Amino acid sequence: MKTTIKVQNLKCEGCANTISKKLHTIESVSNVEVVVEKSLVEISYENEGIIETIKSTLNSLGYPEEGESNNFGNKAKSYVSCAIGKIDL
């Protein structure tokens, strides 16, 4: 199965790197593609029930789904996730 999630706070390849690495740690996720220019995260997965885990993981990194609450805490977390992703590039 495949889904696309539009997220908030996605700024650069550092963000994309962090998102990709973290989502790949979820057992049934087989592929992750992040389109920075459109703030999209495309995920291939094997288990339908994993969607909420994916969204929760994105939110915990500071990248909530479009339309969800995007408070100061989420924005701050996204900057930290971005910085970590840049270090690992």
N, CA, C and O atoms as CSV, one atom per row, in Angstrom:
chain,resi,resn,atom,element,x,y,z
A,1,MET,N,N,0.838,-1.176,0.000
A,1,MET,CA,C,0.000,0.000,0.000
A,1,MET,C,C,0.883,1.238,0.000
A,1,MET,O,O,2.050,1.197,0.389
A,2,LYS,N,N,0.294,2.335,-0.445
A,2,LYS,CA,C,1.049,3.577,-0.528
A,2,LYS,C,C,0.136,4.730,-0.145
A,2,LYS,O,O,-1.046,4.744,-0.489
A,3,THR,N,N,0.700,5.699,0.574
A,3,THR,CA,C,-0.060,6.900,0.911
A,3,THR,C,C,0.864,8.110,0.850
A,3,THR,O,O,2.085,7.983,0.939
A,4,THR,N,N,0.264,9.276,0.698
A,4,THR,CA,C,1.003,10.533,0.698
A,4,THR,C,C,0.416,11.419,1.785
A,4,THR,O,O,-0.799,11.599,1.875
A,5,ILE,N,N,1.298,11.965,2.606
A,5,ILE,CA,C,0.880,12.844,3.694
A,5,ILE,C,C,1.529,14.206,3.490
A,5,ILE,O,O,2.747,14.313,3.354
A,6,LYS,N,N,0.699,15.243,3.471
A,6,LYS,CA,C,1.217,16.612,3.385
A,6,LYS,C,C,1.486,17.063,4.815
A,6,LYS,O,O,0.600,17.023,5.669
A,7,VAL,N,N,2.737,17.498,5.069
A,7,VAL,CA,C,3.139,17.874,6.417
A,7,VAL,C,C,3.493,19.353,6.500
A,7,VAL,O,O,3.698,20.023,5.489
A,8,GLN,N,N,3.557,19.833,7.719
A,8,GLN,CA,C,3.945,21.211,7.992
A,8,GLN,C,C,5.412,21.245,8.440
A,8,GLN,O,O,5.952,20.232,8.883
A,9,ASN,N,N,6.039,22.394,8.324
A,9,ASN,CA,C,7.392,22.673,8.820
A,9,ASN,C,C,8.512,22.004,8.027
A,9,ASN,O,O,9.658,22.039,8.475
A,10,LEU,N,N,8.242,21.408,6.891
A,10,LEU,CA,C,9.264,20.758,6.077
A,10,LEU,C,C,10.009,21.840,5.290
A,10,LEU,O,O,9.424,22.534,4.459
A,11,LYS,N,N,11.311,21.969,5.567
A,11,LYS,CA,C,12.068,23.081,5.017
A,11,LYS,C,C,13.171,22.705,4.029
A,11,LYS,O,O,13.435,23.444,3.080
A,12,CYS,N,N,13.818,21.551,4.252
A,12,CYS,CA,C,15.018,21.277,3.463
A,12,CYS,C,C,15.358,19.793,3.445
A,12,CYS,O,O,14.609,18.969,3.971
A,13,GLU,N,N,16.475,19.462,2.846
A,13,GLU,CA,C,16.918,18.072,2.765
A,13,GLU,C,C,17.330,17.521,4.133
A,13,GLU,O,O,17.301,16.307,4.336
A,14,GLY,N,N,17.711,18.382,5.069
A,14,GLY,CA,C,17.994,17.920,6.424
A,14,GLY,C,C,16.733,17.360,7.058
A,14,GLY,O,O,16.755,16.298,7.680
A,15,CYS,N,N,15.632,18.084,6.895
A,15,CYS,CA,C,14.324,17.604,7.382
A,15,CYS,C,C,13.980,16.276,6.713
A,15,CYS,O,O,13.581,15.319,7.377
A,16,ALA,N,N,14.138,16.232,5.399
A,16,ALA,CA,C,13.801,15.031,4.624
A,16,ALA,C,C,14.622,13.835,5.085
A,16,ALA,O,O,14.099,12.725,5.188
A,17,ASN,N,N,15.892,14.051,5.359
A,17,ASN,CA,C,16.779,12.977,5.806
A,17,ASN,C,C,16.307,12.410,7.148
A,17,ASN,O,O,16.250,11.193,7.325
A,18,THR,N,N,15.973,13.286,8.084
A,18,THR,CA,C,15.492,12.843,9.393
A,18,THR,C,C,14.186,12.067,9.260
A,18,THR,O,O,14.034,10.999,9.853
A,19,ILE,N,N,13.250,12.597,8.488
A,19,ILE,CA,C,11.957,11.932,8.290
A,19,ILE,C,C,12.163,10.544,7.697
A,19,ILE,O,O,11.609,9.564,8.194
A,20,SER,N,N,12.951,10.462,6.645
A,20,SER,CA,C,13.174,9.198,5.963
A,20,SER,C,C,13.795,8.162,6.900
A,20,SER,O,O,13.322,7.029,6.982
A,21,LYS,N,N,14.849,8.555,7.600
A,21,LYS,CA,C,15.517,7.618,8.503
A,21,LYS,C,C,14.582,7.131,9.600
A,21,LYS,O,O,14.550,5.938,9.902
A,22,LYS,N,N,13.829,8.034,10.193
A,22,LYS,CA,C,12.950,7.651,11.305
A,22,LYS,C,C,11.806,6.751,10.828
A,22,LYS,O,O,11.484,5.764,11.491
A,23,LEU,N,N,11.189,7.077,9.691
A,23,LEU,CA,C,10.084,6.264,9.202
A,23,LEU,C,C,10.545,4.873,8.761
A,23,LEU,O,O,9.788,3.907,8.853
A,24,HIS,N,N,11.782,4.776,8.283
A,24,HIS,CA,C,12.303,3.463,7.899
A,24,HIS,C,C,12.499,2.540,9.098
A,24,HIS,O,O,12.659,1.333,8.921
A,25,THR,N,N,12.489,3.082,10.309
A,25,THR,CA,C,12.630,2.234,11.496
A,25,THR,C,C,11.307,1.557,11.870
A,25,THR,O,O,11.290,0.647,12.699
A,26,ILE,N,N,10.210,1.992,11.269
A,26,ILE,CA,C,8.905,1.369,11.526
A,26,ILE,C,C,8.830,0.082,10.714
A,26,ILE,O,O,9.054,0.089,9.504
A,27,GLU,N,N,8.519,-1.007,11.378
A,27,GLU,CA,C,8.656,-2.347,10.802
A,27,GLU,C,C,7.997,-2.544,9.437
A,27,GLU,O,O,8.645,-3.093,8.546
A,28,SER,N,N,6.783,-2.139,9.227
A,28,SER,CA,C,6.113,-2.448,7.957
A,28,SER,C,C,6.305,-1.385,6.873
A,28,SER,O,O,5.731,-1.504,5.790
A,29,VAL,N,N,7.099,-0.354,7.144
A,29,VAL,CA,C,7.379,0.673,6.134
A,29,VAL,C,C,8.481,0.151,5.213
A,29,VAL,O,O,9.557,-0.231,5.672
A,30,SER,N,N,8.199,0.139,3.910
A,30,SER,CA,C,9.171,-0.393,2.950
A,30,SER,C,C,9.864,0.680,2.120
A,30,SER,O,O,10.963,0.456,1.613
A,31,ASN,N,N,9.230,1.846,1.975
A,31,ASN,CA,C,9.846,2.910,1.183
A,31,ASN,C,C,9.317,4.260,1.648
A,31,ASN,O,O,8.143,4.399,1.991
A,32,VAL,N,N,10.206,5.255,1.652
A,32,VAL,CA,C,9.827,6.621,2.027
A,32,VAL,C,C,10.456,7.567,1.013
A,32,VAL,O,O,11.653,7.494,0.735
A,33,GLU,N,N,9.636,8.454,0.467
A,33,GLU,CA,C,10.137,9.501,-0.419
A,33,GLU,C,C,9.594,10.821,0.096
A,33,GLU,O,O,8.391,10.963,0.313
A,34,VAL,N,N,10.492,11.796,0.294
A,34,VAL,CA,C,10.098,13.105,0.804
A,34,VAL,C,C,10.290,14.125,-0.309
A,34,VAL,O,O,11.382,14.255,-0.862
A,35,VAL,N,N,9.220,14.848,-0.632
A,35,VAL,CA,C,9.261,15.879,-1.671
A,35,VAL,C,C,9.228,17.229,-0.949
A,35,VAL,O,O,8.159,17.739,-0.614
A,36,VAL,N,N,10.399,17.793,-0.719
A,36,VAL,CA,C,10.535,19.004,0.079
A,36,VAL,C,C,9.734,20.156,-0.519
A,36,VAL,O,O,9.035,20.863,0.207
A,37,GLU,N,N,9.825,20.350,-1.818
A,37,GLU,CA,C,9.185,21.482,-2.477
A,37,GLU,C,C,7.672,21.515,-2.291
A,37,GLU,O,O,7.062,22.582,-2.343
A,38,LYS,N,N,7.068,20.349,-2.074
A,38,LYS,CA,C,5.616,20.268,-1.930
A,38,LYS,C,C,5.184,19.870,-0.519
A,38,LYS,O,O,3.993,19.705,-0.253
A,39,SER,N,N,6.153,19.718,0.379
A,39,SER,CA,C,5.890,19.292,1.766
A,39,SER,C,C,5.150,17.959,1.834
A,39,SER,O,O,4.241,17.780,2.645
A,40,LEU,N,N,5.552,17.029,0.971
A,40,LEU,CA,C,4.890,15.726,0.905
A,40,LEU,C,C,5.814,14.615,1.382
A,40,LEU,O,O,7.017,14.627,1.125
A,41,VAL,N,N,5.220,13.656,2.084
A,41,VAL,CA,C,5.921,12.445,2.487
A,41,VAL,C,C,5.141,11.279,1.892
A,41,VAL,O,O,3.987,11.047,2.252
A,42,GLU,N,N,5.779,10.546,0.978
A,42,GLU,CA,C,5.155,9.401,0.316
A,42,GLU,C,C,5.711,8.138,0.950
A,42,GLU,O,O,6.924,7.929,0.988
A,43,ILE,N,N,4.807,7.296,1.449
A,43,ILE,CA,C,5.213,6.120,2.197
A,43,ILE,C,C,4.596,4.867,1.590
A,43,ILE,O,O,3.401,4.834,1.295
A,44,SER,N,N,5.415,3.841,1.407
A,44,SER,CA,C,4.924,2.516,1.036
A,44,SER,C,C,5.009,1.657,2.286
A,44,SER,O,O,6.004,1.692,3.010
A,45,TYR,N,N,3.949,0.878,2.535
A,45,TYR,CA,C,3.887,0.102,3.771
A,45,TYR,C,C,3.070,-1.164,3.527
A,45,TYR,O,O,2.345,-1.271,2.538
A,46,GLU,N,N,3.201,-2.119,4.447
A,46,GLU,CA,C,2.543,-3.410,4.284
A,46,GLU,C,C,1.304,-3.574,5.149
A,46,GLU,O,O,0.459,-4.412,4.835
A,47,ASN,N,N,1.165,-2.819,6.210
A,47,ASN,CA,C,0.096,-3.003,7.188
A,47,ASN,C,C,-0.752,-1.735,7.290
A,47,ASN,O,O,-0.247,-0.687,7.692
A,48,GLU,N,N,-2.028,-1.819,6.933
A,48,GLU,CA,C,-2.937,-0.654,6.944
A,48,GLU,C,C,-2.991,0.022,8.315
A,48,GLU,O,O,-3.137,1.242,8.398
A,49,GLY,N,N,-2.875,-0.750,9.377
A,49,GLY,CA,C,-2.961,-0.207,10.725
A,49,GLY,C,C,-1.783,0.661,11.137
A,49,GLY,O,O,-1.800,1.243,12.221
A,50,ILE,N,N,-0.778,0.759,10.311
A,50,ILE,CA,C,0.444,1.486,10.661
A,50,ILE,C,C,0.346,2.990,10.388
A,50,ILE,O,O,1.221,3.742,10.816
A,51,ILE,N,N,-0.686,3.440,9.692
A,51,ILE,CA,C,-0.830,4.855,9.312
A,51,ILE,C,C,-0.787,5.773,10.527
A,51,ILE,O,O,-0.101,6.795,10.497
A,52,GLU,N,N,-1.496,5.437,11.583
A,52,GLU,CA,C,-1.497,6.300,12.776
A,52,GLU,C,C,-0.116,6.367,13.410
A,52,GLU,O,O,0.276,7.412,13.929
A,53,THR,N,N,0.623,5.268,13.376
A,53,THR,CA,C,1.995,5.264,13.894
A,53,THR,C,C,2.874,6.180,13.056
A,53,THR,O,O,3.707,6.908,13.595
A,54,ILE,N,N,2.695,6.148,11.753
A,54,ILE,CA,C,3.464,7.016,10.855
A,54,ILE,C,C,3.164,8.478,11.156
A,54,ILE,O,O,4.083,9.284,11.300
A,55,LYS,N,N,1.885,8.823,11.252
A,55,LYS,CA,C,1.497,10.213,11.529
A,55,LYS,C,C,1.993,10.661,12.897
A,55,LYS,O,O,2.442,11.797,13.052
A,56,SER,N,N,1.918,9.787,13.879
A,56,SER,CA,C,2.395,10.100,15.219
A,56,SER,C,C,3.905,10.324,15.218
A,56,SER,O,O,4.405,11.221,15.896
A,57,THR,N,N,4.619,9.513,14.460
A,57,THR,CA,C,6.073,9.669,14.350
A,57,THR,C,C,6.426,10.998,13.696
A,57,THR,O,O,7.314,11.710,14.165
A,58,LEU,N,N,5.733,11.332,12.616
A,58,LEU,CA,C,5.969,12.623,11.959
A,58,LEU,C,C,5.710,13.772,12.926
A,58,LEU,O,O,6.493,14.720,12.992
A,59,ASN,N,N,4.624,13.689,13.669
A,59,ASN,CA,C,4.282,14.730,14.634
A,59,ASN,C,C,5.353,14.840,15.718
A,59,ASN,O,O,5.717,15.948,16.113
A,60,SER,N,N,5.857,13.714,16.198
A,60,SER,CA,C,6.876,13.729,17.255
A,60,SER,C,C,8.186,14.355,16.779
A,60,SER,O,O,8.970,14.859,17.583
A,61,LEU,N,N,8.416,14.318,15.469
A,61,LEU,CA,C,9.609,14.945,14.895
A,61,LEU,C,C,9.411,16.434,14.625
A,61,LEU,O,O,10.368,17.144,14.315
A,62,GLY,N,N,8.158,16.911,14.743
A,62,GLY,CA,C,7.859,18.320,14.483
A,62,GLY,C,C,7.235,18.573,13.130
A,62,GLY,O,O,7.191,19.714,12.669
A,63,TYR,N,N,6.749,17.513,12.481
A,63,TYR,CA,C,6.147,17.629,11.154
A,63,TYR,C,C,4.712,17.109,11.180
A,63,TYR,O,O,4.432,16.043,10.630
A,64,PRO,N,N,3.799,17.850,11.815
A,64,PRO,CA,C,2.406,17.387,11.869
A,64,PRO,C,C,1.772,17.436,10.482
A,64,PRO,O,O,2.186,18.193,9.605
A,65,GLU,N,N,0.752,16.598,10.322
A,65,GLU,CA,C,0.011,16.583,9.064
A,65,GLU,C,C,-0.651,17.940,8.839
A,65,GLU,O,O,-1.080,18.594,9.789
A,66,GLU,N,N,-0.730,18.352,7.586
A,66,GLU,CA,C,-1.416,19.594,7.224
A,66,GLU,C,C,-2.817,19.576,7.821
A,66,GLU,O,O,-3.539,18.587,7.695
A,67,GLY,N,N,-3.202,20.676,8.471
A,67,GLY,CA,C,-4.516,20.774,9.083
A,67,GLY,C,C,-4.514,20.447,10.565
A,67,GLY,O,O,-5.456,20.795,11.277
A,68,GLU,N,N,-3.463,19.780,11.043
A,68,GLU,CA,C,-3.340,19.482,12.472
A,68,GLU,C,C,-2.717,20.674,13.188
A,68,GLU,O,O,-2.150,21.564,12.555
A,69,SER,N,N,-2.828,20.684,14.511
A,69,SER,CA,C,-2.245,21.750,15.314
A,69,SER,C,C,-0.737,21.841,15.062
A,69,SER,O,O,-0.037,20.829,15.036
A,70,ASN,N,N,-0.260,23.056,14.880
A,70,ASN,CA,C,1.162,23.291,14.630
A,70,ASN,C,C,1.646,24.362,15.597
A,70,ASN,O,O,1.846,25.515,15.217
A,71,ASN,N,N,1.830,23.970,16.838
A,71,ASN,CA,C,2.200,24.928,17.875
A,71,ASN,C,C,3.705,25.196,17.888
A,71,ASN,O,O,4.458,24.636,17.091
A,72,PHE,N,N,4.121,26.058,18.801
A,72,PHE,CA,C,5.532,26.423,18.905
A,72,PHE,C,C,6.403,25.197,19.157
A,72,PHE,O,O,7.506,25.097,18.621
A,73,GLY,N,N,5.911,24.265,19.973
A,73,GLY,CA,C,6.669,23.048,20.274
A,73,GLY,C,C,6.965,22.241,19.026
A,73,GLY,O,O,8.084,21.757,18.852
A,74,ASN,N,N,5.971,22.088,18.147
A,74,ASN,CA,C,6.194,21.364,16.887
A,74,ASN,C,C,7.216,22.075,16.020
A,74,ASN,O,O,8.086,21.437,15.426
A,75,LYS,N,N,7.113,23.381,15.947
A,75,LYS,CA,C,8.055,24.140,15.125
A,75,LYS,C,C,9.476,24.007,15.662
A,75,LYS,O,O,10.421,23.851,14.889
A,76,ALA,N,N,9.629,24.070,16.984
A,76,ALA,CA,C,10.946,23.923,17.602
A,76,ALA,C,C,11.509,22.523,17.335
A,76,ALA,O,O,12.688,22.377,17.010
A,77,LYS,N,N,10.663,21.496,17.473
A,77,LYS,CA,C,11.116,20.122,17.214
A,77,LYS,C,C,11.554,19.954,15.770
A,77,LYS,O,O,12.509,19.229,15.491
A,78,SER,N,N,10.862,20.618,14.846
A,78,SER,CA,C,11.236,20.475,13.435
A,78,SER,C,C,12.616,21.073,13.166
A,78,SER,O,O,13.363,20.552,12.337
A,79,TYR,N,N,12.963,22.167,13.860
A,79,TYR,CA,C,14.296,22.755,13.691
A,79,TYR,C,C,15.379,21.819,14.220
A,79,TYR,O,O,16.446,21.697,13.619
A,80,VAL,N,N,15.107,21.162,15.337
A,80,VAL,CA,C,16.059,20.197,15.883
A,80,VAL,C,C,16.204,19.011,14.928
A,80,VAL,O,O,17.318,18.577,14.634
A,81,SER,N,N,15.074,18.492,14.447
A,81,SER,CA,C,15.101,17.370,13.493
A,81,SER,C,C,15.847,17.763,12.225
A,81,SER,O,O,16.599,16.962,11.671
A,82,CYS,N,N,15.645,18.970,11.772
A,82,CYS,CA,C,16.326,19.484,10.583
A,82,CYS,C,C,17.846,19.491,10.796
A,82,CYS,O,O,18.605,19.021,9.948
A,83,ALA,N,N,18.272,20.027,11.934
A,83,ALA,CA,C,19.695,20.119,12.241
A,83,ALA,C,C,20.332,18.724,12.311
A,83,ALA,O,O,21.428,18.509,11.794
A,84,ILE,N,N,19.644,17.793,12.948
A,84,ILE,CA,C,20.146,16.425,13.040
A,84,ILE,C,C,20.263,15.814,11.642
A,84,ILE,O,O,21.247,15.144,11.328
A,85,GLY,N,N,19.261,16.050,10.818
A,85,GLY,CA,C,19.282,15.531,9.447
A,85,GLY,C,C,20.411,16.100,8.614
A,85,GLY,O,O,20.964,15.405,7.761
A,86,LYS,N,N,20.761,17.355,8.848
A,86,LYS,CA,C,21.877,17.978,8.108
A,86,LYS,C,C,23.217,17.380,8.527
A,86,LYS,O,O,24.117,17.226,7.700
A,87,ILE,N,N,23.348,17.046,9.799
A,87,ILE,CA,C,24.575,16.442,10.290
A,87,ILE,C,C,24.798,15.092,9.631
A,87,ILE,O,O,25.930,14.723,9.321
A,88,ASP,N,N,23.721,14.361,9.420
A,88,ASP,CA,C,23.803,12.998,8.866
A,88,ASP,C,C,23.841,12.947,7.339
A,88,ASP,O,O,23.933,11.861,6.766
A,89,LEU,N,N,23.771,14.114,6.662
A,89,LEU,CA,C,23.770,14.090,5.192
A,89,LEU,C,C,25.099,13.662,4.629
A,89,LEU,O,O,25.260,13.591,3.411
